[in-house]
């Protein structure tokens, strides 16, 4: 369930997700099954490599690759938000329906508030991956 075959689609998807040049993006849940073309498109647009899970930098955006069976989703979301700048965004990337590791939208909707987040929108991030945008609530409480 790795890379897509259309680089233009990856660039369009990354732009649709709101990535901007100069942003620091920290990545969680990477393994060999993630979409490498999507990752490369993010790196190209922001102008730097993705920070790994162990980085201490304050990130503007967190990418959280998550598949059913990867452990507790709430814990994954909390970890992804640890170094997130105020007003930062977490993009939860999960396999699309019918793909191995698919995560039901109800599980995402239930996990977000427990992790102190609000799921604001869902998009097709790439050929095999869906993206759910997560933010902290407007009142600033997490």
Residue, then its C-alpha position, 0 to 999 in steps of 0.5 A: x500500500x505504498x506509493x502512488x503512480x502520479x506525482x502530480x496527484x501527490x502535489x495536488x493532494x499536498x496543496x489541498x492539505x494546506x502545507x506551506x513552504x517553510x513549515x516544519x512537519x513531524x512524522x509519526x507511524x512511518x513504516x515501509x507501507x506508507x506513501x513515499x511519493x506523498x511524503x516526498x511531495x510534502x518535503x518538496x513543498x515545505x522545503x525540508x525533510x520530515x522530522x522523525x518521531x524523536x525530534x524535539x523541534x516545535x512542528x507546524x504540522x504533524x503527519x500521523x500514519x495509522x493503521x488498524x492494529x497499530x496500537x491505541x489511536x488516542x495515544x498515537x494522536x497525543x504523541x503526534x501533538x506533543x511538539x505541535x506549535x499553537x495553532x498547529x494541525x495534525x493530519x491523521x493518515x489512514x488506509x482508505x476503506x477496503x484497504x488493509x488496516x482501514x480505520x473506521x471513521x467512527x473510531x477516529x471521531x471517538x478518539x479525537x476528543x479523548x486526545x484533546x483534538x477536533x476532527x475538522x475535515x477528511x480528504x483523499x490524501x493519496x491513492x490508498x490513504x485518507x487524511x483527517x485534519x485534527x486541530x485543538x479546540x478553539x478555546x485552546x484546551x487540550 
